[in-house]
Amino acid sequence: ELALTMGANGIETDVQLTSDGVAVLFHDDTLLRVTGEEGRASDHTYEQLQGFRVKNGEKSDRIPTLEEFWERFGKEDITFAIELKQRDTARLVADSIRAHGIDKKAVVTSFMLDELCRLKAYAPDLKTGYLTRSTDEKTLRILREQGIDEYCPYAPNVTAEAVDKWHRMGFNVRAWGVKDEALMRAVYDAGADGMTVNFPDKLTEYIRDKAE
């Protein structure tokens, strides 16, 4: 909700499965940091997770399902980057995206290349993006061979020369790990197509200032 009010033209979120197979939105490997509870999301049933509260200062919320997310945001005129955080989630996420008609404005991302390849084999029409901290030529060749659409580098590794190379290889480039405004400006100036950022209002302002 806050992302939209701050002018974001897309939402990035992460999908994990509960122990009874419900797709929920949750980022961390464990529940501890944001809920104070032990274990992983996958250690609990959906019903159990509903008893936990995600806390941020004085604000709190429950852990939503992927279906609830689509019901609320699916009709918004924005793009969606859905990260697979667990193995064996590709088919479920692909089916959910198709069922809600989000396939033209979604990209499925992951640090797990094998999971992306499984998704691409199952749903070749869906866009996919590979998240990575480092770059090597062998991986880039595999991405091209597998038809991965988007390259998602760690923001500190983004340079104009690197972006030009990735573009020439046919990738859309969307950076992650943009932790401050200086890095935000550097990624934008390098020519990246997009970035995951927690302060989209600052990015929108910078883009507007650059255009004037």
Salt bridges, closest charged atoms under 4 A:
GLU1 OE2 - ARG72 NE 2.68
ASP28 OD1 - HIS27 ND1 2.67
ASP28 OD2 - ARG33 NE 2.65
GLU67 OE1 - HIS100 NE2 2.53
GLU68 OE2 - ARG62 NH2 2.90
GLU76 OE2 - ARG72 NH1 3.15
GLU83 OE2 - LYS85 NZ 3.76
ASP114 OD1 - ARG87 NH1 2.61
ASP114 OD2 - ARG118 NH2 3.70
GLU115 OE1 - ARG118 NH2 2.57
ASP125 OD1 - ARG98 NH2 2.63
GLU137 OE2 - LYS165 NZ 2.22
ASP149 OD2 - LYS120 NZ 2.77
GLU150 OE1 - ARG174 NE 3.09
ASP164 OD2 - ARG168 NE 2.98
GLU181 OE1 - ARG185 NH1 3.90
ASP189 OD1 - LYS210 NZ 3.30
ASP193 OD2 - HIS167 NE2 2.78
